[in-house]
Amino acid sequence: MKEITIIFTKSKKFLPVASWAIRLWTWKSYSHVAKKHEVRDWGTAYYQASGGSVNYEYNTVFNKKHKIVKQYTLLIKKEIVNEINKECFKDAGKKYGIMQNVGIVLVDIFRIFGKKIDNPFKSGRNCSELIYSVVLKNLKPELDYDPDIIKPHEIENIIKEDLKDYIISNN
């Protein structure tokens, strides 16, 4: 068995307008989700969709830009962790889906008025889609959420409800 930690963060940047907007829209204390990744004896990196691409950032760089608000550590079979890590590396470098976030807002607005639409901007990857598709779906393939409209707090809800048996710590 091995551990995977999913973190939820808010921006430390000066005037983090996007982070503020996401937190206001979702009424949550965080705006971003990532996977903590231990790299042998070298230290910690974070796997995320941010800054224009899917990437890994070393701990010291990541912590200058992000404040960890919540985290969940899950205990998972080693084979599944290896598969997740392999999928993470295969996605690294893909384009960040900034417009996908705009589409999520559009979907939410239409939902308020009782209309269901698909996200019109599906190109690229945002943080929630990335963690859902690469991590959570590998843990529980029967999950049935639309990755093009999933938000960070929905990732937390999935962990707390659908993956609660894997949680070994949360804070």
C-alpha positions in Angstrom: 0.0 0.0 0.0 1.1 3.6 -0.7 -0.1 7.0 0.1 -1.4 9.7 -2.2 -2.2 13.2 -1.0 -4.7 15.5 -2.7 -4.3 19.2 -1.7 -6.6 22.2 -2.0 -5.0 25.6 -2.2 -5.5 29.3 -2.6 -3.2 31.7 -4.3 -0.5 33.7 -2.5 0.1 35.9 -5.5 -0.4 39.7 -5.3 -4.0 40.4 -6.4 -5.0 36.8 -7.2 -8.1 37.8 -9.2 -8.8 34.3 -10.6 -8.4 32.6 -7.2 -10.7 35.2 -5.6 -13.3 34.7 -8.4 -13.3 30.9 -8.1 -13.6 31.1 -4.3 -16.4 33.6 -4.5 -18.2 31.6 -7.2 -18.0 28.3 -5.2 -18.1 29.8 -1.6 -15.0 27.8 -0.7 -11.8 28.7 1.0 -9.7 27.3 -1.8 -9.6 27.6 -5.6 -7.1 25.0 -6.8 -6.5 21.3 -6.4 -3.3 19.3 -7.0 -1.6 16.0 -6.1 1.4 16.0 -3.8 4.1 13.8 -5.3 7.1 12.5 -3.4 10.1 12.2 -5.6 12.3 9.5 -4.1 14.8 11.1 -1.7 14.7 14.4 -3.6 11.7 16.0 -2.0 8.1 17.0 -2.8 6.6 18.2 -6.0 3.0 19.1 -6.9 1.2 17.8 -10.0 -1.2 20.3 -11.2 -2.8 22.2 -14.1 -1.6 25.8 -13.7 0.4 28.5 -15.3 -0.5 27.5 -18.8 0.1 23.8 -18.7 -0.1 20.5 -16.8 3.1 20.5 -14.8 5.1 19.5 -11.7 6.4 22.2 -9.4 9.0 21.6 -6.8 7.9 22.3 -3.2 9.9 25.6 -2.7 8.5 27.0 -6.0 4.9 25.8 -5.4 4.8 27.1 -1.8 5.7 30.6 -2.9 2.5 30.7 -5.0 0.1 28.5 -3.2 -1.2 28.2 0.4 -2.5 24.7 1.3 -5.9 25.1 2.8 -6.9 21.4 3.1 -5.4 18.0 2.2 -6.5 14.4 2.2 -4.1 11.5 2.3 -5.4 8.3 0.8 -4.0 4.8 1.3 -4.1 2.9 -2.0 -2.8 -0.3 -3.5 0.8 0.2 -4.9 -0.2 -0.9 -8.4 -2.9 1.7 -8.6 -0.5 4.4 -7.4 2.0 3.4 -10.0 -0.8 3.6 -12.7 -1.8 7.0 -11.5 1.8 8.3 -11.5 2.2 6.9 -15.1 -0.9 8.7 -16.2 0.3 11.9 -14.5 3.6 11.8 -16.4 1.8 11.2 -19.7 -0.4 14.3 -19.2 2.5 16.6 -18.2 3.0 19.4 -20.6 -0.6 19.5 -21.9 -2.2 22.9 -22.4 -4.0 24.5 -19.5 -7.8 25.0 -20.2 -8.3 28.6 -19.1 -11.5 28.9 -21.2 -12.8 25.7 -19.7 -13.2 27.7 -16.5 -15.3 30.3 -18.3 -17.4 27.4 -19.7 -18.0 26.1 -16.2 -19.4 29.4 -15.2 -21.7 29.4 -18.2 -22.9 25.9 -17.4 -23.6 27.0 -13.8 -25.5 30.1 -15.0 -27.7 28.1 -17.4 -28.3 25.5 -14.6 -29.6 28.3 -12.4 -32.3 29.0 -15.0 -33.1 25.3 -15.4 -31.3 24.7 -18.6 -28.7 22.1 -19.1 -25.8 22.8 -21.5 -22.4 21.2 -22.1 -19.2 23.2 -21.5 -18.6 24.9 -24.8 -14.8 25.1 -24.0 -13.4 21.7 -23.6 -9.9 22.2 -24.9 -7.0 21.8 -22.4 -7.0 20.7 -18.8 -7.9 22.6 -15.6 -6.9 21.4 -12.1 -10.2 19.7 -11.2 -10.5 17.9 -14.5 -6.9 16.7 -14.2 -7.2 15.3 -10.6 -10.6 13.8 -11.4 -9.6 12.1 -14.7 -6.1 11.0 -13.7 -6.4 10.2 -10.0 -10.0 9.7 -8.9 -11.1 7.7 -11.9 -8.2 5.4 -11.5 -9.2 4.8 -7.9 -12.9 4.3 -8.7 -13.6 3.8 -12.5 -17.4 3.8 -12.0 -17.4 7.5 -11.0 -19.6 9.3 -13.4 -18.9 13.1 -13.3 -18.4 15.3 -16.3 -14.7 16.2 -16.2 -15.3 19.3 -18.3 -17.4 21.0 -15.6 -16.0 19.6 -12.3 -14.9 22.1 -9.7 -12.3 21.8 -6.8 -15.0 21.5 -4.1 -16.6 18.6 -6.1 -13.2 16.8 -6.0 -13.3 17.2 -2.2 -16.9 15.9 -2.1 -15.9 12.8 -4.1 -13.0 12.1 -1.8 -15.2 12.5 1.3 -18.2 10.5 0.0 -17.0 8.1 -2.7 -13.5 7.5 -1.5 -13.9 7.8 2.3 -12.6 4.3 2.8 -9.2 5.3 1.4 -8.8 8.4 3.7 -6.1 7.9 6.3 -5.8 11.5 7.3 -7.3 14.9 6.5 -6.6 18.4 7.7 
